[in-house]
Amino acid sequence: MTNHEYQEAVEWLFVQAPNYQIDGKKAYKPGLQNISKLCNFFGNPQEKIKTIHIGGTNGKGSTSNMLASVLQESGYKIGLYNSPHLIDFTERIKVNGKNCDKEFVYHFIQKLKNLPSDIRPSFFEFTTIMAFEYFAQQEVDFAIIEVGLGGRLDSTNIINPLVSAITNVALDHQNILGNTVEEIATEKAGIIKENTPVISGDDKEAVKTIIANKAKEKNTEFIDATTINSDFKSDLKGNYQKKNIKVVLALIHELKNLGVQIFEKNIQAGLLNVQKNTNFLGRWYEFSKNPLTICDTGHNQAGLEEVFAQLNTLPEHKHIVLGFVKDKKIDEVLKILPQNSTYYFAKPYVNRGRLPKDYEDLLKNSKISYKIFDEVQQAYLSAKQNIKNGEMIFIGGSNFVVGEFLEKNLQK
């Protein structure tokens, strides 16, 4: 298999199977009927692995990568399933921080062409079964599975995990999950299973109540991670990681209750070496020190509020590159933009990417200093050209903006 053949196979997969990341709501296939058929077709690989299930609006990726790092430091072989990818498809499926083997991906995609006609998987359903199969073949000790979207009807919900966590609940994907935090919390609580402890990292009482009630209904333990006191530090530098660390510590406590051996030194080393152990990118990621260039994939209102609040604590003038997808409420985002900043708006390259010209009226009314660009790279190069000594660059607003930036610049 050549690299060209691999690229062609992945491109074929993107074209054949509807992909929420690219196509939006029309690609979303709720329910477990399809994934059940897929798992049966491939011999139910998800039943051959021990799993940990991580849901929530924000923090799923950080939490699952921190936990993976701690378990790797404890000597375990860890599978990690995250989405979306930033640069290459294989980032979605990792074992001990190493991306899924391209040869495996290529051959597995060929099997898609031989599926029975009654199984028409979405892109995410197919990558989910691919992850299960890869982890089973690799004989991982534990597989950490991140929910794709929602929970109750998400294809990852086919698993019967050792423990589950819901990091937090905020408004996101309202067109699919519901218009209130309570409705979304109910969808996310759908991952709670009988006799499987669930950890909640949200400090909103309404959310806690919904998750706790679902746990009671399922006859299982509810753990409130917000009550944990922790002075552990992580190499993931976003201030919001303090909340995620508490969820990780609660997960570790439950795993230890199940006989998994994890020592304090493993926790400390794991949290401090997440990027090295799991190759995790995109969360308050320091791309360069000179000029200081940070990118963050926070993209819904709650995520952006956290990121912008942290930017506001930095005294230097900021050059901020932003791009959004079509369902983003730009007027809400503009209300929380950091002060002391120059803005560069660009369209992410995906179909769902939104042209800045479409929302320029809002930009004019917000009275910020801005320019608009056709591409993220153009916006970044303009920011780099305009930056003065002691100023900084930030890139964000969307996974796609960060992915596009890293793809163009990380190898250089």
C-alpha positions as CSV (number, residue, x, y, z in Angstrom):
1,M,0.0,0.0,0.0
2,T,1.4,3.4,-1.0
3,N,0.6,6.7,0.8
4,H,-1.3,7.7,-2.3
5,E,-3.5,4.6,-2.0
6,Y,-4.1,5.3,1.6
7,Q,-5.1,8.9,0.9
8,E,-7.4,7.7,-1.9
9,A,-9.1,5.2,0.5
10,V,-9.7,7.8,3.2
11,E,-11.0,10.3,0.6
12,W,-13.4,7.6,-0.6
13,L,-14.6,7.0,2.9
14,F,-15.3,10.8,3.3
15,V,-17.3,10.7,0.1
16,Q,-19.2,7.5,0.6
17,A,-20.3,7.9,4.2
18,P,-22.1,11.0,5.3
19,N,-19.8,12.9,7.7
20,Y,-21.3,15.3,10.4
21,Q,-18.0,17.2,10.6
22,I,-18.3,18.1,7.0
23,D,-21.9,18.0,6.1
24,G,-23.7,18.9,9.3
25,K,-27.0,17.7,10.5
26,K,-28.0,15.8,7.4
27,A,-25.1,13.3,8.1
28,Y,-26.2,12.6,11.6
29,K,-27.6,9.1,12.1
30,P,-29.1,8.8,15.6
31,G,-29.7,5.4,17.1
32,L,-27.8,2.1,17.7
33,Q,-29.5,0.1,14.9
34,N,-26.7,0.6,12.3
35,I,-23.8,0.3,14.7
36,S,-25.3,-2.9,16.1
37,K,-25.5,-4.4,12.6
38,L,-21.9,-3.2,12.0
39,C,-20.6,-4.7,15.2
40,N,-22.3,-8.0,14.5
41,F,-20.9,-8.1,11.0
42,F,-17.3,-7.7,12.4
43,G,-17.8,-10.2,15.3
44,N,-18.6,-7.7,18.1
45,P,-15.0,-6.5,18.7
46,Q,-16.3,-4.0,21.4
47,E,-17.1,-7.0,23.6
48,K,-13.5,-8.1,23.5
49,I,-12.1,-4.9,25.1
50,K,-12.5,-3.2,28.5
51,T,-13.8,0.3,27.9
52,I,-14.2,3.7,29.6
53,H,-16.8,6.0,28.2
54,I,-16.3,9.8,28.2
55,G,-19.2,12.2,27.2
56,G,-19.9,15.9,27.8
57,T,-20.1,19.2,25.8
58,N,-16.5,20.3,26.4
59,G,-13.5,18.7,27.9
60,K,-14.0,15.1,26.5
61,G,-10.8,15.2,24.5
62,S,-8.7,16.6,27.3
63,T,-10.1,14.3,29.9
64,S,-9.7,11.2,27.8
65,N,-6.1,12.1,26.9
66,M,-5.2,12.9,30.5
67,L,-6.6,9.6,31.7
68,A,-4.8,7.7,28.8
69,S,-1.5,9.3,29.8
70,V,-1.9,8.3,33.5
71,L,-2.8,4.7,32.6
72,Q,0.2,4.6,30.2
73,E,2.4,5.8,33.0
74,S,0.9,3.0,35.1
75,G,2.2,0.5,32.5
76,Y,-1.0,-0.3,30.6
77,K,-1.5,-0.5,26.9
78,I,-4.2,2.1,26.1
79,G,-6.5,2.6,23.2
80,L,-7.9,6.1,22.7
81,Y,-10.8,7.0,20.4
82,N,-11.2,10.8,19.9
83,S,-12.8,13.0,17.3
84,P,-12.5,15.0,15.1
85,H,-9.0,14.8,13.8
86,L,-6.9,17.9,13.2
87,I,-4.4,16.8,10.6
88,D,-4.7,13.1,9.7
89,F,-7.6,10.7,10.0
90,T,-5.4,8.2,12.0
91,E,-5.3,10.7,14.9
92,R,-8.8,9.5,15.8
93,I,-7.6,6.0,16.8
94,K,-4.4,5.7,18.9
95,V,-2.7,3.1,21.0
96,N,-0.2,4.5,23.6
97,G,-0.1,7.8,21.7
98,K,0.7,6.3,18.4
99,N,-1.7,6.9,15.5
100,C,-3.6,4.0,14.0
101,D,-1.6,2.1,11.4
102,K,-2.4,3.4,7.9
103,E,-2.1,-0.1,6.5
104,F,-4.9,-1.2,8.8
105,V,-7.1,1.8,7.9
106,Y,-6.6,1.1,4.2
107,H,-7.6,-2.6,4.4
108,F,-10.5,-1.9,6.7
109,I,-11.9,0.7,4.3
110,Q,-11.8,-2.0,1.6
111,K,-14.2,-4.1,3.8
112,L,-16.7,-1.2,3.7
113,K,-17.2,-1.9,0.1
114,N,-18.4,-5.5,0.9
115,L,-20.9,-4.6,3.6
116,P,-24.4,-6.1,3.2
117,S,-26.8,-3.6,1.5
118,D,-29.0,-3.2,4.6
119,I,-26.0,-1.6,6.5
120,R,-25.4,2.0,5.4
121,P,-23.1,3.4,8.0
122,S,-22.4,7.1,8.6
123,F,-18.7,8.2,8.6
124,F,-18.7,8.2,12.4
125,E,-20.3,4.8,12.7
126,F,-17.7,3.3,10.4
127,T,-14.8,5.0,12.3
128,T,-16.3,3.7,15.6
129,I,-16.3,0.1,14.5
130,M,-12.8,0.6,13.0
131,A,-11.6,1.8,16.4
132,F,-13.2,-1.2,18.2
133,E,-11.6,-3.7,15.7
134,Y,-8.2,-2.0,16.0
135,F,-8.2,-2.0,19.8
136,A,-9.3,-5.7,19.8
137,Q,-6.5,-6.6,17.4
138,Q,-3.9,-4.6,19.4
139,E,-5.1,-6.3,22.6
140,V,-5.2,-3.1,24.6
141,D,-5.7,-3.3,28.4
142,F,-8.2,-0.5,28.3
143,A,-9.9,1.5,25.5
144,I,-11.0,5.1,26.3
145,I,-14.0,5.9,24.1
146,E,-15.0,9.5,23.5
147,V,-18.7,10.1,22.7
148,G,-19.1,11.6,19.2
149,L,-22.3,13.7,19.6
150,G,-24.8,13.7,22.5
151,G,-24.8,10.3,24.2
152,R,-28.1,8.3,24.2
153,L,-28.2,7.8,20.5
154,D,-24.4,8.1,19.8
155,S,-22.9,5.0,18.1
156,T,-20.3,4.7,20.9
157,N,-23.2,3.9,23.3
158,I,-23.1,0.3,22.1
159,I,-20.3,-0.4,24.7
160,N,-20.7,-1.6,28.2
161,P,-17.9,0.3,30.0
162,L,-16.3,-0.1,33.4
163,V,-17.0,3.5,34.2
164,S,-18.5,6.5,32.5
165,A,-18.0,10.3,32.8
166,I,-19.9,13.4,31.7
167,T,-17.5,16.2,31.8
168,N,-20.0,19.1,31.6
169,V,-23.1,20.2,29.7
170,A,-23.5,23.4,27.7
171,L,-25.5,24.6,24.7
172,D,-24.1,23.0,21.5
173,H,-25.6,21.2,18.6
174,Q,-29.1,22.5,19.7
175,N,-30.5,21.6,16.3
176,I,-29.9,17.9,17.2
177,L,-29.7,17.6,21.0
178,G,-32.3,20.2,22.3
179,N,-32.6,23.9,23.0
180,T,-31.9,23.9,26.8
181,V,-29.1,22.7,28.9
182,E,-31.6,20.3,30.7
183,E,-32.6,18.7,27.4
184,I,-29.0,18.3,26.4
185,A,-28.1,16.9,29.8
186,T,-30.8,14.3,29.4
187,E,-29.3,13.2,26.0
188,K,-25.8,13.0,27.5
189,A,-27.0,11.1,30.5
190,G,-28.2,8.4,28.0
191,I,-24.7,6.8,28.3
192,I,-25.4,5.8,31.9
193,K,-25.7,2.0,32.2
194,E,-26.8,-0.4,34.9
195,N,-24.2,-0.9,37.7
196,T,-21.7,1.3,35.9
197,P,-20.5,4.2,38.0
198,V,-21.0,7.7,36.4
199,I,-18.9,10.7,37.1
200,S,-20.2,14.2,36.7
201,G,-17.9,17.2,36.3
202,D,-20.6,19.9,35.9
203,D,-21.2,22.4,38.7
204,K,-24.7,23.4,37.6
205,E,-27.3,22.0,40.0
206,A,-29.9,21.3,37.3
207,V,-27.3,19.2,35.4
208,K,-26.2,17.3,38.5
209,T,-29.8,16.5,39.3
210,I,-30.5,15.1,35.9
211,I,-27.4,12.9,35.9
212,A,-27.9,11.8,39.5
213,N,-31.5,10.8,38.8
214,K,-30.5,8.8,35.7
215,A,-27.9,7.0,37.8
216,K,-30.5,6.2,40.4
217,E,-32.9,4.9,37.8
218,K,-30.1,2.7,36.5
219,N,-29.2,1.5,40.0
220,T,-25.7,2.8,39.8
221,E,-23.4,5.1,41.7
222,F,-23.3,8.9,41.0
223,I,-19.9,10.7,41.7
224,D,-19.7,14.5,41.8
225,A,-16.2,15.3,40.7
226,T,-16.6,19.0,41.5
227,T,-16.3,18.2,45.2
228,I,-12.7,16.9,44.7
229,N,-9.8,19.1,46.0
230,S,-6.8,18.8,43.8
231,D,-3.4,20.5,43.4
232,F,-2.3,18.3,40.5
233,K,-0.8,20.2,37.6
234,S,-0.9,19.2,33.9
235,D,1.1,20.2,30.8
236,L,-2.3,21.0,29.2
237,K,-2.3,24.7,30.2
238,G,-5.8,26.0,29.7
239,N,-7.3,27.2,33.0
240,Y,-10.4,25.1,32.2
241,Q,-8.2,21.9,32.7
242,K,-8.5,22.2,36.5
243,K,-12.1,21.0,36.1
244,N,-11.1,18.2,33.8
245,I,-8.4,17.0,36.2
246,K,-11.0,16.5,38.9
247,V,-13.0,14.2,36.5
248,V,-9.8,12.3,35.7
249,L,-9.1,11.8,39.4
250,A,-12.6,10.5,40.0
251,L,-12.2,8.1,37.1
252,I,-8.9,6.9,38.5
253,H,-10.5,6.4,41.9
254,E,-13.3,4.2,40.3
255,L,-10.7,2.2,38.3
256,K,-8.7,1.6,41.5
257,N,-11.9,0.3,43.2
258,L,-12.0,-2.2,40.3
259,G,-8.5,-3.4,41.1
260,V,-6.6,-1.4,38.5
261,Q,-3.2,-0.6,39.9
262,I,-2.4,3.2,39.7
263,F,0.0,4.9,42.0
264,E,0.3,8.6,42.9
265,K,3.5,9.0,41.0
266,N,1.8,7.6,37.9
267,I,-1.0,10.2,38.3
268,Q,1.5,13.0,38.7
269,A,3.7,11.9,35.7
270,G,0.7,11.2,33.5
271,L,-0.9,14.6,34.0
272,L,2.4,16.4,33.4
273,N,3.2,14.4,30.2
274,V,-0.1,14.3,28.3
275,Q,1.2,15.8,25.1
276,K,4.3,13.5,25.0
277,N,2.4,10.4,26.0
278,T,-0.7,10.8,23.7
279,N,0.4,13.4,21.1
280,F,-2.6,15.5,22.0
281,L,-2.8,18.8,20.1
282,G,-5.1,21.8,20.0
283,R,-6.1,22.6,23.6
284,W,-4.3,25.8,24.6
285,Y,-1.5,24.5,22.5
286,E,1.6,26.7,22.4
287,F,2.7,26.5,18.8
288,S,5.7,28.9,19.3
289,K,7.2,31.1,22.0
290,N,8.5,33.8,19.7
291,P,6.2,35.2,18.8
292,L,3.9,33.6,21.4
293,T,1.4,31.7,19.3
294,I,-1.4,29.7,20.9
295,C,-4.2,27.8,19.3
296,D,-7.3,26.3,21.0
297,T,-10.1,24.2,19.5
298,G,-12.8,25.6,21.8
299,H,-15.8,26.4,19.5
300,N,-19.1,26.4,21.3
301,Q,-20.2,29.4,23.4
302,A,-19.1,27.8,26.7
303,G,-15.8,26.7,25.3
304,L,-15.1,30.1,23.8
305,E,-16.0,31.9,27.0
306,E,-13.4,29.9,28.9
307,V,-10.7,30.5,26.2
308,F,-11.4,34.2,25.8
309,A,-11.5,34.7,29.6
310,Q,-8.0,33.3,29.7
311,L,-6.8,35.5,26.8
312,N,-8.2,38.5,28.7
313,T,-5.8,37.7,31.6
314,L,-2.8,38.1,29.3
315,P,-1.6,41.8,29.2
316,E,-0.1,41.8,25.7
317,H,-1.9,43.0,22.6
318,K,-3.4,40.1,20.7
319,H,-3.7,39.3,17.0
320,I,-6.6,36.8,16.9
321,V,-7.3,34.6,13.9
322,L,-10.9,33.2,14.0
323,G,-13.2,31.2,11.7
324,F,-16.6,29.6,12.2
325,V,-18.9,27.0,10.7
326,K,-22.4,27.9,9.4
327,D,-24.4,27.1,12.5
328,K,-22.4,29.3,14.7
329,K,-24.3,32.2,16.3
330,I,-21.7,34.9,15.5
331,D,-23.6,37.7,17.3
332,E,-23.2,35.8,20.6
333,V,-19.5,35.2,20.0
334,L,-18.9,38.9,19.2
335,K,-20.2,39.8,22.6
336,I,-17.4,38.0,24.4
337,L,-14.4,38.8,22.2
338,P,-11.2,39.7,24.1
339,Q,-10.3,43.4,24.4
340,N,-7.0,44.8,23.3
341,S,-7.0,42.8,20.1
342,T,-6.8,43.0,16.3
343,Y,-8.9,40.4,14.5
344,Y,-8.4,38.3,11.4
345,F,-11.5,36.4,10.2
346,A,-11.2,33.5,7.7
347,K,-13.4,30.8,6.3
348,P,-12.5,27.2,7.4
349,Y,-11.9,25.0,4.3
350,V,-14.8,22.6,5.0
351,N,-18.2,22.7,3.3
352,R,-19.7,24.0,6.6
353,G,-17.2,26.8,6.8
354,R,-18.7,30.2,6.9
355,L,-17.5,33.1,4.7
356,P,-16.7,36.2,6.9
357,K,-18.4,38.4,4.3
358,D,-21.7,36.7,5.3
359,Y,-21.4,38.2,8.8
360,E,-19.4,41.4,8.0
361,D,-22.4,43.6,9.0
362,L,-22.1,42.1,12.5
363,L,-18.3,42.8,12.6
364,K,-18.9,46.4,11.5
365,N,-21.4,47.0,14.3
366,S,-19.1,45.5,16.9
367,K,-16.6,48.2,16.3
368,I,-13.6,45.9,16.5
369,S,-10.4,46.3,14.4
370,Y,-10.6,43.5,11.8
371,K,-9.7,42.2,8.4
372,I,-11.2,39.3,6.5
373,F,-9.5,36.5,4.5
374,D,-10.4,33.6,2.2
375,E,-8.1,31.2,4.0
376,V,-6.9,30.6,7.5
377,Q,-3.2,30.6,6.4
378,Q,-3.6,34.0,4.7
379,A,-5.1,35.3,8.0
380,Y,-2.2,33.8,10.1
381,L,0.5,35.2,7.8
382,S,-1.1,38.7,7.9
383,A,-1.2,38.5,11.7
384,K,2.4,37.4,11.8
385,Q,3.4,40.3,9.5
386,N,1.6,42.9,11.7
387,I,2.8,41.6,15.1
388,K,5.1,43.9,17.1
389,N,7.6,42.9,19.7
390,G,5.9,41.6,22.9
391,E,2.5,40.9,21.2
392,M,0.9,37.5,20.6
393,I,-1.1,35.5,18.1
394,F,-4.1,33.3,18.9
395,I,-5.8,30.9,16.4
396,G,-9.2,29.3,17.1
397,G,-13.0,29.4,16.8
398,S,-13.3,26.0,15.3
399,N,-11.5,22.6,15.1
400,F,-11.2,23.1,11.4
401,V,-9.4,26.5,11.8
402,V,-6.8,24.9,14.2
403,G,-6.5,21.8,12.1
404,E,-5.9,23.8,8.9
405,F,-3.3,26.0,10.7
406,L,-1.4,23.1,12.1
407,E,-1.5,21.2,8.9
408,K,0.1,24.1,7.0
409,N,2.6,25.1,9.7
410,L,3.5,22.2,12.1
411,Q,5.9,20.4,9.7
412,K,7.8,23.6,8.8
